[in-house]
Amino acid sequence: MIDDMEYLRKLLVNNGRRYVKKPVPVLAIQIDDEFKVETLEGTMVGKKGDYLVMGIKGELYPVDREIFEQTYEPVEGTNNLRSPEGRS
């Protein structure tokens, strides 16, 4: 197992390729209170103002407000997972 962070950082910087995340729509809501959610990695706590996000397999996880606002943007014309015609 490689556990040398400096080696891994140099390996990535010198040999890594650039990738762009696929645009995968998610369902999200900003929560006005601290909250706790069971994730695939265990129990996680979201701070007041963080977002609760549902992933593509229905998994839930918190996302820090600043990170969410830097990496996500609303999908126009939708408010939930249902289609505009009201069908799932």
TAGI-V782753 format. One line per field, one symbol per residue. phi: phi as a letter, one per 20 degrees, with the letter a starting at -180 (. if undefined). psi: psi as a letter, one per 30 degrees, with the letter a starting at -180 (. if undefined). A space follows every 50 residues. Layout:
phi: ???
psi: ???
This chain:
phi: .eceffffffgffecfdecdfffdfcebbedecfbcbedfeofcddegnf decdffdnfdbecggffgfedccfefnccbfffgenef
psi: kkgjeeeeeeeeeffllklkkkjjklklkkkglklkkklfgaklkklkfl kkkkafggkklkkkeeeefffllkjkgkfafllffgl.
